[in-house]
Amino acid sequence: MAESPDLNGIAPTSVYVDNLGHNAAKFAVADLKREPGEATLTLSGGFEGGGGFSASDRVTVK
């Protein structure tokens, strides 16, 4: 990955390769500032060779 991913525009607290060789990112939940209930979270980023990705999911915030 060339560009660091973001989650709803929030930068990760860390980006690393896990023990399976997958790129992984950690985000501070408090930075998302979501109220309890349903929310849509969108993860996006860019690739070294150009282009990018984006994926969204609805989650329940407790």
C-alpha positions, 0 to 999 in steps of 0.5 A: 500500500502506498497511501495509508488507509483511513477510516471515515477520514481518520488516520490509523494509529498504526499500520503493519503486516500481521503474522499472516502477511496481510496489511493491517491497521488499527484505529482509535475508536474515540477518534471516530466520534460515533454515537450509539446506534447504527453507523456506516464506516468506510475504509479507503486507501491507495495502492503503490501502482496507482488506483485505490480501494474503498469498502463500507459496512454498517455496524452497531455502535455500543 
